[in-house]
Each structure stands twice: as structure tokens, then as C-alpha cells.
Amino acid sequence: RWYLLAVSPPWVPTKFDEDGIRETASRFFGTLVNVYAFFTLYANIDEVDPDDMDIPVEQRPEIDRWVISRLNTMLDQISKDMAGYELSRVTRAIESFLVDEVSNWYVRRSRERFWSNEFDLDKKSAYRTLYEVLIALSKAMAPFAPFLAEDIYLNLTRGKAMESVHLEYYPTADKALIDPSLDERSGLVIT
């Protein structure tokens, strides 16, 4: 389902392509599983419960505020695309955010924060931020990849939220957390 939506709109006939499915499985699903595994590995080592770390976004380091801003920008855009039945744009936006911004930028630049021996505000912020991003991604991708979204959601929430990701409301952007100037400054660094 994800592959077909990422390739073309649902109303356009699409030929089955094994290589395309392999590429999608590797690029999106492989990356998602790796980011999730990274988070759970270190959260289990540190015996962390991100729900216990309610750190306001404005008190987090700049890289955390940036990824939260980008998450909310993406959620705002996919809400508009969902309203217009542009499902291909939705899947592409989710994939691009996960691969390009979360995995290739945020996680790579935050590794040392997770590896730190000190359990300070920086490390707690990193855990809480990646947790929030993974929960939001599981909700956003649930209509398109229901089983993996459900597995990630249930494992992360451990019964502290809804019984299923499919009982949750579709995520919407918190526009107060979108910081265009931070996005622009970070965009200059990334490119």
C-alpha cells in the first residue's frame, strides 16, 4: 500500500515493480525500524520512560526545537494534503521527513547525547523529542502502513495511551511550535 501511494496517486494505474518495492522497503521501512531500534535500545539501557520527562519544547536544545518545528510543519502540510485527497503527497512528505530530517540529520547529530553518561537535561530532551517524533509518525502513517504503525505505537506507549494507534485522532500541527526562522537557519546548515 505504501509503495503504491508513494509512486503515484491512487487513481493512476501503476504497474507492479519488485525493485520499487525493495527500494521503498529499504528507504522508508528500513529507516523507520532503525530509528525505532536506536531509540528503544538506548531507552532500555538507560531504563528511561519518556512520559516521565515532560520538558517544555522551549527549554530543549535547538536541535530538538528544530525537529519538533519540522514535524509540525510536516503535519500541517499533510493535513492539507489529506483534506485534498493528495495521498501520494502525504506518504512522500512522511517518508522525506523521516529519512532526510529525522534519520540523516537529527539522529546522526544526537547520537552522542544518547551515549552520554550524564542523565542531564540534554539527554532527557533527546529522549523525549525522539519519542514524540516516533509517536507522531506512527499516527501519521497508520492509514497507510497499519501494522507497523500499530506495533511501534503499542511498544512505545506500553498501555499508557489508547489501546490502538487506530483509535487515536489523526495528528495535527501545533502551529505555536513551528519556528520558520529556526527552520531557515538550520536549512542553511543542512545544505
N, C-alpha and C positions, 0 to 999 in steps of 0.2 A: 504494500500500500504506500509506504513512504517513498519508495523509489518512483513509482508511477506518478505521484503528485509532484515530486521534485523535478521530474523531467519535463512534464507538460501539464496544462490544465486538464481536469478530468473529462471534459467534453471533446478533447482532441484524441483521436485514435493513436495509440502508442504500441510499437512492436516490442515484444519481449526481448530483452537483451541481457544475457547472462553476465557479460563483462560489466555492464552498467550496474547490475545488482551487486556484484562483487565490490565495485568501487564505492557504492553507497554504503554497503555493509562495513567496509573498512573505514571510509572517511567519517561517516556520521556515527554509526552504532559502535564501531571500534573505539572511536574517540570518546564517546559518552561513557562507555564501560570503563575505559582507562581513567577518566576523570573521577568517576564514581569510585573506582577501586582505590585510587590515590587518596581520596577523602576518607573512605572507610578504613583503610589501612592505618593511617596516622591517627584518626579519631579513636580507633580501637586500642592502639598502642598507648595513647595518652589518656584513655578512658574518659573521653570527652562526650558530654551531652550538649550539643549546640543550643538546645532550648533553654538551658540554664544560663546562657551568655547573652543576655538582652542588652546589647551595646547599641546605642543610637547611631545611625549612619553618620551623622555629622561629627561624631567623636572617633570614627575609624580613620585609618591612614588613607592617603589619597588614592592609592591603587584600589582599595576596597570601594571607596566612593565612586571611582570611575566605573568599575564593573557593575555596580548597582545602577548607576546612571545609564549605562549602555543596556542593561537588562530592561529597565523601564522604558527606554526609547524603543527597544525591540517590541516589547509588549504593547506599547501604544500603536506601533505600526501594524502589528499582526491583528490587533483588534479591528483596525480599519479595513485590513485585507479580508478578515473573516466576514465582516459585515457586507463586503462587496463580493463574497464568494470567490476570492482570489486565493484558493488553497495552495496553489503552487508557490505563490509568493510567501505564504506563511511558512511552509516547510523549508524553503530556501533561506528565509530570514533566521529561523531557528537553527538550521544547520550552520549557517555562516557565523552566527553569534557563538555557538558552542565551539566550533573548530578554530575560528580565527581569533576570537577575543577571549574566550574562557580558557581553552586549552593552550593555544600557541602564545598567548600573551600573559593572561592573569596567573595561571597555574605555574608556568615556567618562571615567572618573576617572583612568585610567592613561595617557592619550594623551601627556601632557607627559613622562612617564617614558620613553616610546619615542622622543620627539623630542629628548631631552636630548643635548647634545654630549659630555658626560662619560660614559664607559663604566664607571660605578661599580656598587656592589653593588645599588643601587636599580634601575638599568636592567637588569642581568643577572637580577635576581629577577623583574622584569616579563616578560622573555622566557621564562625557564624556567617560570614559572607558567602563562602563556597556552599555551605548548607542551604542558605536562602536561594542561591542561584540554581542548585540542583533540584530543589523542591519546585521552584517556578518552572524550570524546564520540564520536569515530569508532568506538571499540569498542562503546560502549553502543548506538549507533544502527544498527550493522551488520546485525542481523537484520531491520530494518525499512526501511532505505534502503541496500541493499548496495553499490550502485555509487558513490554519493557518498562513503560511509564509506571504501570502498577507495581512492578517489582521494586523499582527504585524508590518510589513513594512510600510503600509499606515498610521497606527496610530502613529508610531514613526517619520516618515518623514513629515507628515502633509502637503503634497503637495509641499515640498521643493526639492524633488528629482523626479525620474521617476514616471510616472502615475501608474506603477505596478512593483512589485518585479520581475515579469517575463519578463520585458523589460530591466532589469539590466544584466550586464555581470556576469557570474558565478565568485565568489570571488577567487582571487589568493593570495598567500602568499607574503608579503613584507619581504623578507629574511633578510633585514637590521634590522628588529625588533625582529628577533629570537636571543635569548641570551642563548646559551647552558649552560654556567656556572651558570646563574641565575636559569635556569630550574633545574639543578642538585642540587644546594643548596636548592632550595625550595622543591624539591623532597625528600631530606633528612628530612626536617621538617615535610612534609606531612605524611611520612611513620612511 
